[in-house]
Amino acid sequence: DLRLPDMDGMELASKLHELSGMTEVVVLTGNASLESAGAAMREHSVVYLVKPVDVKQLLTVASAASERWQRRKVEERLRDTDEQFKRSLEVRARQQGAVAWLGNRALAAGSIAELINEVVELVAKTLDLPYSSILERRSDGASLVYRACTGWKNVMVGQTSVAPTENTEAGYTFPGNQPMLAPHLA
């Protein structure tokens, strides 16, 4: 209604739209005027009804508002899905480009150390990671040493080792003897 105890109905409609642009508003008033009808349209109200209102008419209007809201929600989800799909294609293209670059670089690299340094940087850049590293198992088999890393201080390379315990990233991947994603360790 346009007349409410604490605020004007159009003020309420405005506040509802601030909270969610998807809000459907039906104005029901006993004080119709061109000014209030214009205000209702400016606030994107669905329908402007004048009292007394037939219950069937009110239910029809409410049902139409509900259908519009549901359609807008579906459209919003489709837009979100479309954006996710586009981002996924962009990531895939970056990854494919990275793999192609890496293949060419592997053929031209002067040394394995140079190549693994470039691989670490490429992985961090491609996956948008703040840290990336390659660890090498030491001959004792009980520890790993950083051979290349990005995002950490370079003094770690060749100097810092970690034990492959279950509390470390290395320990999480070490037993499986294959690469894996460990998001809970990030």
Phi and psi restraints in degrees (value plus and minus 20) as a CYANA .aco file:
   2 LEU   PHI     -98.0   -58.0
   2 LEU   PSI     -50.8   -10.8
   3 ARG   PHI    -122.8   -82.8
   3 ARG   PSI      91.6   131.6
   4 LEU   PHI    -143.4  -103.4
   4 LEU   PSI     137.0   177.0
   5 PRO   PHI     -82.9   -42.9
   5 PRO   PSI     -59.0   -19.0
   6 ASP   PHI    -119.4   -79.4
   6 ASP   PSI     -44.6    -4.6
   7 MET   PHI    -179.9  -139.9
   7 MET   PSI     146.2   186.2
   8 ASP   PHI     -89.1   -49.1
   8 ASP   PSI     126.3   166.3
   9 GLY   PHI     -80.7   -40.7
   9 GLY   PSI     -54.9   -14.9
  10 MET   PHI     -91.0   -51.0
  10 MET   PSI     -53.3   -13.3
  11 GLU   PHI     -84.4   -44.4
  11 GLU   PSI     -61.7   -21.7
  12 LEU   PHI     -83.0   -43.0
  12 LEU   PSI     -64.0   -24.0
  13 ALA   PHI     -80.1   -40.1
  13 ALA   PSI     -61.6   -21.6
  14 SER   PHI     -82.1   -42.1
  14 SER   PSI     -64.9   -24.9
  15 LYS   PHI     -84.8   -44.8
  15 LYS   PSI     -58.5   -18.5
  16 LEU   PHI     -83.2   -43.2
  16 LEU   PSI     -61.5   -21.5
  17 HIS   PHI     -88.4   -48.4
  17 HIS   PSI     -49.7    -9.7
  18 GLU   PHI     -85.3   -45.3
  18 GLU   PSI     -59.6   -19.6
  19 LEU   PHI     -89.1   -49.1
  19 LEU   PSI     -60.1   -20.1
  20 SER   PHI    -175.1  -135.1
  20 SER   PSI      98.0   138.0
  21 GLY   PHI     -85.1   -45.1
  21 GLY   PSI     -30.6     9.4
  22 MET   PHI    -107.5   -67.5
  22 MET   PSI     -23.6    16.4
  23 THR   PHI     -84.0   -44.0
  23 THR   PSI     111.5   151.5
  24 GLU   PHI    -117.2   -77.2
  24 GLU   PSI     107.1   147.1
  25 VAL   PHI    -138.8   -98.8
  25 VAL   PSI     110.8   150.8
  26 VAL   PHI    -135.1   -95.1
  26 VAL   PSI     101.0   141.0
  27 VAL   PHI    -111.5   -71.5
  27 VAL   PSI     107.6   147.6
  28 LEU   PHI    -147.2  -107.2
  28 LEU   PSI      93.9   133.9
  29 THR   PHI    -158.4  -118.4
  29 THR   PSI     132.4   172.4
  30 GLY   PHI    -121.2   -81.2
  30 GLY   PSI     -20.4    19.6
  31 ASN   PHI    -141.7  -101.7
  31 ASN   PSI      44.6    84.6
  32 ALA   PHI     -93.5   -53.5
  32 ALA   PSI     120.2   160.2
  33 SER   PHI    -174.7  -134.7
  33 SER   PSI     141.7   181.7
  34 LEU   PHI     -82.2   -42.2
  34 LEU   PSI     -56.5   -16.5
  35 GLU   PHI     -83.8   -43.8
  35 GLU   PSI     -66.9   -26.9
  36 SER   PHI     -89.8   -49.8
  36 SER   PSI     -53.3   -13.3
  37 ALA   PHI     -86.0   -46.0
  37 ALA   PSI     -62.0   -22.0
  38 GLY   PHI     -83.0   -43.0
  38 GLY   PSI     -62.6   -22.6
  39 ALA   PHI     -82.4   -42.4
  39 ALA   PSI     -59.4   -19.4
  40 ALA   PHI     -83.3   -43.3
  40 ALA   PSI     -60.7   -20.7
  41 MET   PHI     -88.9   -48.9
  41 MET   PSI     -57.7   -17.7
  42 ARG   PHI     -84.0   -44.0
  42 ARG   PSI     -50.5   -10.5
  43 GLU   PHI    -108.1   -68.1
  43 GLU   PSI      -8.1    31.9
  44 HIS   PHI      39.2    79.2
  44 HIS   PSI      18.5    58.5
  45 SER   PHI     -88.7   -48.7
  45 SER   PSI     126.3   166.3
  46 VAL   PHI     -88.8   -48.8
  46 VAL   PSI     -71.4   -31.4
  47 VAL   PHI    -163.7  -123.7
  47 VAL   PSI     130.1   170.1
  48 TYR   PHI    -137.3   -97.3
  48 TYR   PSI      89.2   129.2
  49 LEU   PHI    -130.6   -90.6
  49 LEU   PSI     124.8   164.8
  50 VAL   PHI    -129.1   -89.1
  50 VAL   PSI     113.3   153.3
  51 LYS   PHI     -91.7   -51.7
  51 LYS   PSI     130.8   170.8
  52 PRO   PHI     -95.3   -55.3
  52 PRO   PSI     125.8   165.8
  53 VAL   PHI    -134.6   -94.6
  53 VAL   PSI     116.8   156.8
  54 ASP   PHI     -88.9   -48.9
  54 ASP   PSI     114.8   154.8
  55 VAL   PHI     -78.5   -38.5
  55 VAL   PSI     -60.3   -20.3
  56 LYS   PHI     -81.9   -41.9
  56 LYS   PSI     -61.5   -21.5
  57 GLN   PHI     -83.4   -43.4
  57 GLN   PSI     -62.8   -22.8
  58 LEU   PHI     -83.7   -43.7
  58 LEU   PSI     -63.3   -23.3
  59 LEU   PHI     -84.3   -44.3
  59 LEU   PSI     -58.0   -18.0
  60 THR   PHI     -84.1   -44.1
  60 THR   PSI     -64.3   -24.3
  61 VAL   PHI     -84.3   -44.3
  61 VAL   PSI     -63.8   -23.8
  62 ALA   PHI     -84.0   -44.0
  62 ALA   PSI     -60.0   -20.0
  63 SER   PHI     -84.8   -44.8
  63 SER   PSI     -63.2   -23.2
  64 ALA   PHI     -83.6   -43.6
  64 ALA   PSI     -60.3   -20.3
  65 ALA   PHI     -83.6   -43.6
  65 ALA   PSI     -61.5   -21.5
  66 SER   PHI     -83.4   -43.4
  66 SER   PSI     -62.6   -22.6
  67 GLU   PHI     -83.9   -43.9
  67 GLU   PSI     -61.8   -21.8
  68 ARG   PHI     -82.3   -42.3
  68 ARG   PSI     -62.3   -22.3
  69 TRP   PHI     -82.3   -42.3
  69 TRP   PSI     -65.6   -25.6
  70 GLN   PHI     -83.5   -43.5
  70 GLN   PSI     -60.8   -20.8
  71 ARG   PHI     -83.2   -43.2
  71 ARG   PSI     -62.8   -22.8
  72 ARG   PHI     -84.2   -44.2
  72 ARG   PSI     -57.8   -17.8
  73 LYS   PHI     -82.5   -42.5
  73 LYS   PSI     -64.1   -24.1
  74 VAL   PHI     -83.0   -43.0
  74 VAL   PSI     -63.4   -23.4
  75 GLU   PHI     -81.4   -41.4
  75 GLU   PSI     -60.2   -20.2
  76 GLU   PHI     -83.4   -43.4
  76 GLU   PSI     -63.9   -23.9
  77 ARG   PHI     -83.2   -43.2
  77 ARG   PSI     -59.4   -19.4
  78 LEU   PHI     -84.0   -44.0
  78 LEU   PSI     -61.3   -21.3
  79 ARG   PHI     -82.2   -42.2
  79 ARG   PSI     -63.5   -23.5
  80 ASP   PHI     -81.7   -41.7
  80 ASP   PSI     -64.4   -24.4
  81 THR   PHI     -83.4   -43.4
  81 THR   PSI     -61.4   -21.4
  82 ASP   PHI     -82.2   -42.2
  82 ASP   PSI     -63.3   -23.3
  83 GLU   PHI     -83.8   -43.8
  83 GLU   PSI     -62.2   -22.2
  84 GLN   PHI     -82.5   -42.5
  84 GLN   PSI     -61.0   -21.0
  85 PHE   PHI     -83.2   -43.2
  85 PHE   PSI     -64.3   -24.3
  86 LYS   PHI     -82.5   -42.5
  86 LYS   PSI     -63.5   -23.5
  87 ARG   PHI     -81.9   -41.9
  87 ARG   PSI     -60.1   -20.1
  88 SER   PHI     -84.6   -44.6
  88 SER   PSI     -58.8   -18.8
  89 LEU   PHI     -85.5   -45.5
  89 LEU   PSI     -59.7   -19.7
  90 GLU   PHI     -83.2   -43.2
  90 GLU   PSI     -63.5   -23.5
  91 VAL   PHI     -83.8   -43.8
  91 VAL   PSI     -64.4   -24.4
  92 ARG   PHI     -81.6   -41.6
  92 ARG   PSI     -61.4   -21.4
  93 ALA   PHI     -83.9   -43.9
  93 ALA   PSI     -61.6   -21.6
  94 ARG   PHI     -82.1   -42.1
  94 ARG   PSI     -62.0   -22.0
  95 GLN   PHI     -85.6   -45.6
  95 GLN   PSI     -62.4   -22.4
  96 GLN   PHI     -84.8   -44.8
  96 GLN   PSI     -60.4   -20.4
  97 GLY   PHI     -82.9   -42.9
  97 GLY   PSI     -59.9   -19.9
  98 ALA   PHI     -85.2   -45.2
  98 ALA   PSI     -62.1   -22.1
  99 VAL   PHI     -85.0   -45.0
  99 VAL   PSI     -62.1   -22.1
 100 ALA   PHI     -83.2   -43.2
 100 ALA   PSI     -64.7   -24.7
 101 TRP   PHI     -81.4   -41.4
 101 TRP   PSI     -62.9   -22.9
 102 LEU   PHI     -82.8   -42.8
 102 LEU   PSI     -61.7   -21.7
 103 GLY   PHI     -79.9   -39.9
 103 GLY   PSI     -66.0   -26.0
 104 ASN   PHI     -85.2   -45.2
 104 ASN   PSI     -61.1   -21.1
 105 ARG   PHI     -86.9   -46.9
 105 ARG   PSI     -56.9   -16.9
 106 ALA   PHI     -81.9   -41.9
 106 ALA   PSI     -54.8   -14.8
 107 LEU   PHI     -92.6   -52.6
 107 LEU   PSI     -48.6    -8.6
 108 ALA   PHI    -122.2   -82.2
 108 ALA   PSI     -28.6    11.4
 109 ALA   PHI     -82.2   -42.2
 109 ALA   PSI     121.9   161.9
 110 GLY   PHI     -96.1   -56.1
 110 GLY   PSI     -52.0   -12.0
 111 SER   PHI    -171.7  -131.7
 111 SER   PSI     142.5   182.5
 112 ILE   PHI     -85.1   -45.1
 112 ILE   PSI     -56.3   -16.3
 113 ALA   PHI     -83.0   -43.0
 113 ALA   PSI     -62.9   -22.9
 114 GLU   PHI     -82.2   -42.2
 114 GLU   PSI     -64.0   -24.0
 115 LEU   PHI     -83.6   -43.6
 115 LEU   PSI     -66.5   -26.5
 116 ILE   PHI     -88.5   -48.5
 116 ILE   PSI     -50.2   -10.2
 117 ASN   PHI     -83.6   -43.6
 117 ASN   PSI     -62.3   -22.3
 118 GLU   PHI     -88.4   -48.4
 118 GLU   PSI     -56.5   -16.5
 119 VAL   PHI     -82.2   -42.2
 119 VAL   PSI     -65.9   -25.9
 120 VAL   PHI     -80.6   -40.6
 120 VAL   PSI     -64.2   -24.2
 121 GLU   PHI     -85.5   -45.5
 121 GLU   PSI     -60.5   -20.5
 122 LEU   PHI     -84.4   -44.4
 122 LEU   PSI     -63.4   -23.4
 123 VAL   PHI     -81.6   -41.6
 123 VAL   PSI     -66.3   -26.3
 124 ALA   PHI     -81.5   -41.5
 124 ALA   PSI     -63.6   -23.6
 125 LYS   PHI     -88.6   -48.6
 125 LYS   PSI     -66.6   -26.6
 126 THR   PHI     -83.8   -43.8
 126 THR   PSI     -62.0   -22.0
 127 LEU   PHI    -114.7   -74.7
 127 LEU   PSI     -16.8    23.2
 128 ASP   PHI      34.7    74.7
 128 ASP   PSI      34.0    74.0
 129 LEU   PHI    -126.5   -86.5
 129 LEU   PSI     122.1   162.1
 130 PRO   PHI     -95.1   -55.1
 130 PRO   PSI     -46.7    -6.7
 131 TYR   PHI    -153.6  -113.6
 131 TYR   PSI     123.8   163.8
 132 SER   PHI    -173.1  -133.1
 132 SER   PSI     125.9   165.9
 133 SER   PHI    -173.5  -133.5
 133 SER   PSI     139.2   179.2
 134 ILE   PHI    -143.5  -103.5
 134 ILE   PSI     106.0   146.0
 135 LEU   PHI    -131.6   -91.6
 135 LEU   PSI     128.3   168.3
 136 GLU   PHI    -138.7   -98.7
 136 GLU   PSI     115.9   155.9
 137 ARG   PHI     -92.3   -52.3
 137 ARG   PSI     108.9   148.9
 138 ARG   PHI     -93.3   -53.3
 138 ARG   PSI     142.0   182.0
 139 SER   PHI     -81.5   -41.5
 139 SER   PSI     -45.2    -5.2
 140 ASP   PHI     -92.3   -52.3
 140 ASP   PSI     -34.1     5.9
 141 GLY   PHI      53.7    93.7
 141 GLY   PSI     -26.5    13.5
 142 ALA   PHI    -119.8   -79.8
 142 ALA   PSI     -26.8    13.2
 143 SER   PHI    -167.5  -127.5
 143 SER   PSI     144.1   184.1
 144 LEU   PHI    -143.2  -103.2
 144 LEU   PSI     125.7   165.7
 145 VAL   PHI    -139.6   -99.6
 145 VAL   PSI     122.6   162.6
 146 TYR   PHI     -89.8   -49.8
 146 TYR   PSI     101.8   141.8
 147 ARG   PHI    -120.7   -80.7
 147 ARG   PSI     -46.4    -6.4
 148 ALA   PHI    -178.4  -138.4
 148 ALA   PSI     123.4   163.4
 149 CYS   PHI    -177.7  -137.7
 149 CYS   PSI     134.9   174.9
 150 THR   PHI    -152.4  -112.4
 150 THR   PSI     123.1   163.1
 151 GLY   PHI      75.7   115.7
 151 GLY   PSI     -37.8     2.2
 152 TRP   PHI    -128.5   -88.5
 152 TRP   PSI     150.3   190.3
 153 LYS   PHI     -90.0   -50.0
 153 LYS   PSI     119.6   159.6
 154 ASN   PHI     -83.9   -43.9
 154 ASN   PSI     -37.1     2.9
 155 VAL   PHI     -83.9   -43.9
 155 VAL   PSI     -35.7     4.3
 156 MET   PHI     -91.6   -51.6
 156 MET   PSI     -50.8   -10.8
 157 VAL   PHI     -83.3   -43.3
 157 VAL   PSI     103.4   143.4
 158 GLY   PHI      56.2    96.2
 158 GLY   PSI     -29.3    10.7
 159 GLN   PHI    -130.7   -90.7
 159 GLN   PSI     -58.4   -18.4
 160 THR   PHI    -115.8   -75.8
 160 THR   PSI     112.7   152.7
 161 SER   PHI    -144.3  -104.3
 161 SER   PSI     138.4   178.4
 162 VAL   PHI    -152.6  -112.6
 162 VAL   PSI     127.9   167.9
 163 ALA   PHI    -106.1   -66.1
 163 ALA   PSI     118.2   158.2
 164 PRO   PHI     -99.1   -59.1
 164 PRO   PSI      48.6    88.6
 165 THR   PHI    -113.5   -73.5
 165 THR   PSI     144.8   184.8
 166 GLU   PHI     -87.4   -47.4
 166 GLU   PSI     -30.7     9.3
 167 ASN   PHI    -110.2   -70.2
 167 ASN   PSI     -18.9    21.1
 168 THR   PHI    -137.9   -97.9
 168 THR   PSI     137.5   177.5
 169 GLU   PHI     -79.7   -39.7
 169 GLU   PSI     -62.9   -22.9
 170 ALA   PHI     -80.8   -40.8
 170 ALA   PSI     -62.7   -22.7
 171 GLY   PHI     -87.2   -47.2
 171 GLY   PSI     -49.7    -9.7
 172 TYR   PHI     -88.5   -48.5
 172 TYR   PSI     -59.6   -19.6
 173 THR   PHI    -112.5   -72.5
 173 THR   PSI     -44.5    -4.5
 174 PHE   PHI     -77.0   -37.0
 174 PHE   PSI     -69.1   -29.1
 175 PRO   PHI     -81.3   -41.3
 175 PRO   PSI     -52.1   -12.1
 176 GLY   PHI     -97.2   -57.2
 176 GLY   PSI     -36.6     3.4
 177 ASN   PHI      35.8    75.8
 177 ASN   PSI      13.2    53.2
 178 GLN   PHI    -173.9  -133.9
 178 GLN   PSI     137.1   177.1
 179 PRO   PHI     -84.4   -44.4
 179 PRO   PSI     127.0   167.0
 180 MET   PHI    -176.1  -136.1
 180 MET   PSI     138.2   178.2
 181 LEU   PHI    -113.3   -73.3
 181 LEU   PSI     109.6   149.6
 182 ALA   PHI    -145.2  -105.2
 182 ALA   PSI      54.0    94.0
 183 PRO   PHI     -84.8   -44.8
 183 PRO   PSI     -48.1    -8.1
 184 HIS   PHI     -92.7   -52.7
 184 HIS   PSI     -31.5     8.5
 185 LEU   PHI    -113.3   -73.3
 185 LEU   PSI     -28.0    12.0
